[in-house]
Amino acid sequence: MTNGKLNRVAITGMGAICGLGHSLPEIWKKIKDGESGISKVEHSYADKDLPINIAGEVKNFTINEELLSAKEAPRYDKFIHFALHSANEAYLNAGLDKSHNYLPEKMGCIIGVGMGGFPFMEKEHNNFKNKGHRRVSPFFIPSVIPNMASGLVSIRMNLRGVNFTISSACASAGHALSTAATEIMAGRQDLIISGGAESVLCNLPYSGFNNMKALSKSIENPKTTSRPFDVDRNGFVMGEGAGILVLENLEKAKDRGATIYAELIGFGNSSDAHHITAPHPEGIGASGCMQQALESAGIAPEKIDYINAHGTSTPLGDIAETKAIKKVFGEHAYSLKVSSTKSMTGHLLGAAGGVETIFSSLAIHEGILPPTINLNKQDPECDLDYVANKAKTMNVEYALNNSFGFGGTNSALVLKKFRD
């Protein structure tokens, strides 16, 4: 806070990994081209005979030995690898490796993680059952606890400011980013590396989601399985990866000559107070969250040009989100553009808000709206413009990103094109 005013928050660096690729340039090109990153699972800890065997799986990834040596890497679950990998990409993308004048105590890390190290848990539980307690890895605890993603990033990058994880299901990354922005706005931190990471492609999560009938059963053609807002959608597709951003005090980012992709100007957080897994059928919590985000940003609903929707491809969720958008935006809902990039990435759970905030920032920065692919028969109850199947070129001044999670927890972020 400067002279009684909240500091502005700039997005100056971004890094990502998901089923579409190992770097943000590769991923963003495929997003713009409308490519699907969903395929049959090949490298996960899941048994091959599970009824669901597709995901937005990261293929052929080995973490850079400069980040984790070959000896260290097996000690940490994959979600930690993904967080460190994408945080490093974001750090380099922001030019922080070249020069900055920030004190380590004013640099922090807040990363959202929905579920933690399930694959490592399953592997070590099998060791315990089959070989006894002495064969459980001494690195078991640091490998699986959710906050080790932010912890290891902080250690590797010498970030001595805030360091913690937010775990709020599929809203984790959105809540992490809004908390990071609050720290910078208040002047407690100058720079925070934030976003989300997740990797739970293993037996228990697959079985749990499948048995609650949340996952899509249409697995014959993996690339067309995730189809948000389509009348034939029948569940979400799991994904894995990370989306990490560098948030900075905008004035200080300008002083060091950083590229500013967008400003994070507002956010809302709410609860449905309705059901442990199902959204409120009228989108009550989601609409309140978006309304709060707009009020926080100090803008009218008509200012929003684009919404990156939560859009998971579930029968209930897509309708509830559509109703929530119409409740908040009224007639303007039919003028703005909405898309679900989960149609291409799958649902990255706790990491979803990280990658989708990146896509929203790039939509603003480049003037390109990501499509919703596989939208061939639009559900009559989902009657907005969902940028069907092909990206659109459009000037975007303001964008909104939604993330909603089990337990009825909701996050919405408002981004703005940077103008000095």
C-alpha positions in Angstrom: 0.0 0.0 0.0 1.4 3.4 -1.0 0.0 6.7 0.3 -3.2 4.9 1.4 -3.7 3.3 -2.0 -3.5 -0.4 -2.8 -0.6 -1.4 -4.9 -1.4 -2.6 -8.4 -0.5 -6.2 -9.3 1.2 -7.1 -12.5 1.5 -10.5 -14.1 5.1 -10.6 -15.5 6.0 -14.2 -15.9 4.2 -17.5 -16.7 5.1 -21.2 -17.0 3.0 -24.3 -17.6 3.0 -28.0 -18.2 0.1 -30.2 -19.0 -1.0 -32.9 -21.5 -0.4 -30.4 -24.3 3.3 -30.0 -23.7 6.1 -29.2 -21.3 6.4 -25.4 -21.9 4.0 -22.5 -22.2 4.9 -21.6 -25.9 4.1 -25.2 -27.0 0.9 -25.4 -24.9 -0.4 -21.9 -26.0 0.2 -22.7 -29.7 -1.8 -25.9 -29.4 -4.6 -24.1 -27.4 -4.9 -21.5 -30.2 -5.0 -24.4 -32.8 -7.7 -26.1 -30.9 -5.7 -29.3 -30.2 -6.6 -31.8 -27.5 -4.0 -33.0 -25.0 -6.2 -35.9 -23.8 -5.1 -39.4 -24.6 -4.8 -42.9 -23.3 -2.8 -43.0 -20.1 0.7 -44.5 -20.6 2.9 -43.5 -17.7 0.8 -43.1 -14.6 0.6 -45.2 -11.4 -2.9 -46.4 -12.3 -3.5 -50.1 -13.1 -4.1 -50.7 -16.8 -7.4 -52.6 -16.2 -9.3 -49.7 -14.6 -12.5 -48.8 -16.5 -11.2 -45.3 -17.2 -7.9 -45.0 -18.8 -7.7 -41.6 -20.4 -6.5 -38.3 -19.1 -4.6 -35.1 -20.0 -1.4 -36.9 -19.1 2.0 -35.3 -19.2 4.0 -37.6 -21.5 7.8 -38.2 -21.5 8.7 -35.7 -18.9 11.9 -35.7 -16.8 12.7 -32.7 -14.7 15.8 -30.7 -15.5 18.7 -31.9 -13.3 19.6 -28.3 -12.5 16.3 -28.2 -10.6 16.3 -31.7 -9.1 19.2 -34.0 -9.6 18.7 -37.6 -10.7 19.3 -38.6 -7.1 16.8 -36.1 -5.6 14.0 -36.4 -8.2 12.6 -39.8 -7.0 12.2 -38.4 -3.5 9.4 -36.1 -4.6 6.0 -36.7 -6.0 5.2 -35.6 -9.6 3.1 -32.6 -8.6 6.2 -31.1 -6.9 8.2 -31.7 -10.1 5.6 -29.9 -12.1 5.5 -27.0 -9.7 9.2 -26.6 -9.7 9.5 -27.0 -13.5 6.8 -24.4 -14.3 7.9 -22.0 -11.5 11.4 -22.0 -13.1 9.9 -21.3 -16.5 7.8 -18.4 -15.1 10.9 -17.0 -13.3 12.9 -17.0 -16.5 10.0 -15.7 -18.5 9.8 -12.7 -16.1 13.5 -12.0 -16.6 14.2 -12.4 -12.9 17.4 -14.4 -13.7 18.9 -11.3 -15.4 18.3 -8.6 -12.7 16.0 -7.5 -9.9 16.4 -5.5 -6.8 13.9 -7.3 -4.6 14.9 -8.4 -1.1 14.4 -12.2 -0.6 12.2 -11.4 2.4 9.8 -9.5 0.1 9.6 -12.4 -2.4 7.2 -15.3 -1.6 5.5 -18.3 -2.9 1.9 -19.4 -2.6 0.9 -22.5 -4.7 -2.5 -24.2 -4.7 -2.6 -28.0 -4.6 -5.9 -29.8 -4.4 -4.9 -33.4 -3.3 -1.2 -33.7 -2.8 1.0 -36.7 -3.5 -1.4 -39.5 -4.1 0.8 -41.5 -6.5 3.7 -41.5 -4.0 1.2 -42.4 -1.2 0.0 -45.5 -3.1 3.5 -46.6 -4.0 4.7 -46.4 -0.4 1.5 -48.0 1.0 2.2 -50.9 -1.3 5.8 -51.1 0.1 4.3 -51.0 3.6 1.8 -53.8 2.9 4.2 -56.0 1.0 7.6 -55.4 2.7 6.9 -53.9 6.1 7.3 -50.5 7.8 11.1 -50.4 7.4 10.7 -50.2 3.6 8.6 -47.0 3.7 10.8 -44.2 2.3 12.2 -41.7 4.8 11.1 -39.1 2.2 7.5 -40.2 2.3 6.2 -37.2 4.3 8.0 -34.4 2.4 7.1 -36.1 -0.9 3.3 -36.1 -0.3 2.4 -33.0 1.8 0.8 -30.3 -0.4 2.9 -27.4 0.8 6.2 -29.0 -0.4 5.4 -27.6 -3.9 5.7 -24.0 -2.5 8.4 -25.1 -0.1 10.8 -26.5 -2.7 10.2 -23.6 -5.1 11.0 -21.2 -2.2 14.2 -23.1 -1.4 15.4 -23.3 -5.0 14.7 -19.6 -5.7 15.7 -18.1 -2.3 12.2 -16.7 -1.6 12.1 -15.8 2.1 8.8 -14.1 2.2 5.4 -15.9 2.5 5.5 -19.6 1.8 2.4 -21.8 2.0 -0.1 -23.8 0.1 -3.9 -23.3 -0.3 -5.9 -26.5 -0.7 -9.5 -25.9 -1.7 -10.1 -28.6 -4.2 -10.4 -27.3 -7.8 -10.4 -23.7 -6.7 -7.0 -24.0 -5.0 -5.0 -22.1 -7.7 -7.5 -19.4 -7.9 -7.5 -18.9 -4.2 -3.7 -19.0 -4.2 -3.5 -16.2 -6.8 -6.1 -14.0 -5.0 -4.2 -14.5 -1.7 -0.9 -13.6 -3.4 -2.4 -10.5 -5.0 -3.7 -9.4 -1.5 -0.2 -9.6 -0.1 1.2 -7.4 -2.9 -1.7 -5.0 -2.8 -1.1 -4.5 0.9 2.6 -4.0 0.4 3.7 -6.9 2.6 5.4 -8.6 -0.4 6.8 -7.2 -3.7 6.7 -10.4 -5.7 5.0 -13.7 -5.3 5.3 -16.9 -7.4 1.8 -18.4 -7.4 -0.6 -20.7 -9.2 -1.3 -24.4 -8.9 0.1 -27.9 -9.4 -1.5 -31.3 -9.4 -0.8 -34.9 -10.4 -3.2 -37.7 -9.2 -3.4 -40.1 -12.1 -3.4 -43.2 -9.9 -5.8 -45.9 -8.6 -7.6 -44.3 -5.7 -8.5 -40.9 -7.3 -9.5 -42.7 -10.6 -11.7 -45.2 -8.7 -13.2 -42.5 -6.4 -14.1 -40.1 -9.2 -15.4 -42.9 -11.4 -17.5 -44.5 -8.6 -19.2 -41.1 -7.9 -20.0 -41.0 -11.6 -18.0 -37.8 -12.2 -15.7 -39.0 -15.0 -16.7 -39.2 -18.6 -17.5 -42.7 -19.8 -17.0 -41.8 -23.5 -13.5 -43.1 -23.8 -13.5 -44.5 -27.3 -12.0 -41.4 -28.8 -10.0 -39.6 -26.0 -9.6 -36.4 -27.9 -13.4 -35.8 -28.1 -14.2 -36.9 -24.6 -14.1 -33.5 -22.9 -16.9 -31.5 -24.4 -18.1 -28.7 -22.2 -21.5 -27.2 -22.9 -22.3 -29.9 -25.5 -25.5 -31.8 -25.1 -23.7 -35.1 -25.1 -21.2 -34.3 -22.3 -21.2 -36.8 -19.5 -18.4 -36.1 -17.1 -15.0 -34.5 -16.8 -11.6 -35.9 -17.8 -8.7 -35.8 -15.4 -5.6 -33.9 -16.2 -2.3 -33.2 -14.6 0.3 -30.4 -14.6 1.0 -27.0 -13.3 0.3 -23.3 -14.1 2.6 -20.9 -12.3 2.7 -17.1 -12.6 4.9 -14.3 -11.3 2.9 -11.5 -9.6 4.7 -8.3 -8.9 4.1 -4.8 -7.5 3.3 -3.1 -10.8 5.3 0.1 -10.3 8.4 -2.0 -9.3 7.9 -4.3 -12.3 7.8 -1.2 -14.6 11.0 0.1 -12.9 12.9 -3.0 -13.8 11.5 -3.0 -17.4 9.4 -6.2 -17.0 6.9 -7.3 -19.7 3.4 -6.9 -18.2 1.0 -9.5 -19.7 -2.0 -8.3 -17.7 -3.0 -6.8 -14.3 -4.8 -8.8 -11.7 -7.3 -6.2 -10.4 -10.0 -8.0 -8.5 -11.1 -11.3 -7.1 -14.0 -13.0 -5.4 -14.3 -16.0 -3.1 -17.6 -17.6 -2.0 -19.4 -20.8 -0.9 -22.4 -22.5 -2.4 -23.3 -23.8 1.1 -25.3 -26.4 -0.8 -23.7 -29.9 -1.3 -20.4 -31.7 -0.9 -19.9 -32.3 -4.7 -22.8 -30.9 -6.7 -23.0 -27.2 -7.6 -25.9 -25.1 -6.6 -28.4 -25.7 -9.4 -29.0 -22.0 -9.9 -25.3 -21.1 -9.6 -25.9 -19.1 -6.5 -22.4 -19.4 -5.0 -20.8 -19.0 -8.4 -22.7 -15.8 -9.3 -21.9 -14.3 -5.9 -18.3 -15.0 -6.4 -18.2 -13.3 -9.9 -20.2 -10.3 -8.5 -17.7 -9.9 -5.7 -14.8 -10.1 -8.1 -16.3 -7.3 -10.2 -17.0 -5.2 -7.2 -13.4 -5.8 -6.0 -12.1 -4.7 -9.4 -14.3 -1.6 -9.4 -15.8 -2.3 -12.8 -19.3 -2.8 -14.2 -20.3 -6.2 -15.6 -20.5 -4.8 -19.1 -16.7 -4.2 -19.1 -15.9 -8.0 -19.2 -15.1 -9.2 -22.7 -14.1 -12.8 -22.0 -14.7 -15.4 -19.4 -12.5 -18.5 -19.1 -15.1 -20.7 -17.6 -14.7 -23.5 -15.0 -16.6 -25.6 -17.7 -15.7 -29.1 -16.6 -18.0 -30.9 -19.1 -20.3 -32.2 -16.4 -24.1 -32.2 -17.0 -24.9 -30.2 -13.8 -21.8 -28.0 -13.6 -22.0 -26.4 -17.1 -25.6 -25.5 -16.7 -25.1 -24.0 -13.3 -22.2 -21.9 -14.4 -24.2 -20.7 -17.5 -27.0 -19.7 -15.2 -24.6 -17.9 -12.8 -23.1 -15.9 -15.7 -26.5 -14.8 -16.9 -27.5 -13.8 -13.4 -24.4 -11.6 -13.0 -24.2 -10.2 -16.5 -27.8 -10.0 -17.7 -28.2 -9.2 -21.3 -24.4 -8.6 -21.6 -24.0 -12.4 -21.1 -25.0 -12.8 -24.7 -22.4 -10.3 -25.9 -19.3 -11.5 -24.1 -17.3 -14.6 -25.1 -17.0 -17.7 -22.8 -14.7 -20.7 -23.4 -13.6 -23.8 -21.5 -10.0 -24.7 -22.2 -10.6 -27.9 -20.2 -11.9 -29.2 -23.5 -8.2 -29.4 -24.5 -6.4 -29.9 -21.2 -8.8 -32.0 -19.2 -9.5 -30.9 -15.6 -6.2 -30.2 -13.7 -8.1 -30.1 -10.4 -6.1 -27.9 -8.0 -3.9 -26.6 -10.9 -6.8 -25.7 -13.2 -7.0 -22.0 -12.1 -3.3 -21.6 -12.7 -3.2 -22.7 -16.3 -6.5 -21.0 -17.0 -5.4 -17.7 -15.5 -2.4 -17.9 -17.8 -4.6 -18.5 -20.8 -6.8 -15.6 -19.8 -3.7 -13.4 -19.5 -2.5 -14.4 -23.0 -6.0 -13.8 -24.4 -5.6 -10.2 -23.2 -2.0 -9.9 -24.2 -2.4 -11.3 -27.7 -6.0 -10.6 -28.4 -6.8 -14.3 -29.1 -9.7 -16.1 -27.5 -9.1 -19.9 -26.9 -11.8 -22.1 -28.2 -14.1 -24.7 -26.6 -13.4 -27.7 -28.8 -15.8 -30.7 -29.3 -18.8 -28.3 -29.1 -20.8 -29.8 -31.9 -24.3 -29.9 -30.4 -24.7 -27.1 -28.0 -27.0 -27.8 -25.0 -30.1 -25.5 -25.3 -29.6 -24.7 -21.6 -26.1 -23.6 -22.3 -27.0 -20.8 -24.7 -24.0 -18.4 -24.6 -21.2 -17.8 -27.1 -18.6 -20.4 -26.1 -16.1 -19.8 -28.9 -17.0 -23.1 -30.4 -14.1 -25.1 -32.0 -12.0 -22.3 -33.4 -10.0 -19.5 -31.7 -11.2 -16.0 -32.3 -9.2 -12.8 -32.7 -10.6 -10.0 -30.5 -9.4 -7.1 -28.4 -9.8 -8.1 -24.8 -9.6 -5.3 -22.2 -11.0 -7.3 -19.3 -11.2 -11.0 -18.6 -12.6 -13.1 -15.8 -11.5 -16.6 -14.8 -13.7 -19.0 -12.8 -12.6 -21.9 -10.6 -15.1 -23.9 -8.5 -14.5 -26.9 -6.3 -16.0 -29.7 -4.2 -17.4 -28.5 -0.9 -19.0 -25.6 -2.8 -15.9 -23.4 -2.8 -15.6 -20.8 -5.6 -12.9 -18.4 -6.9 -13.1 -15.7 -9.6 -10.3 -13.5 -10.8 -10.6 -10.3 -12.9 -7.7 -9.4 -15.2 -7.2 -6.2 -17.2 -5.0 -5.1 -20.1 -2.1 -3.1 -18.8 -2.3 0.6 -19.7 0.2 2.9 -18.0 
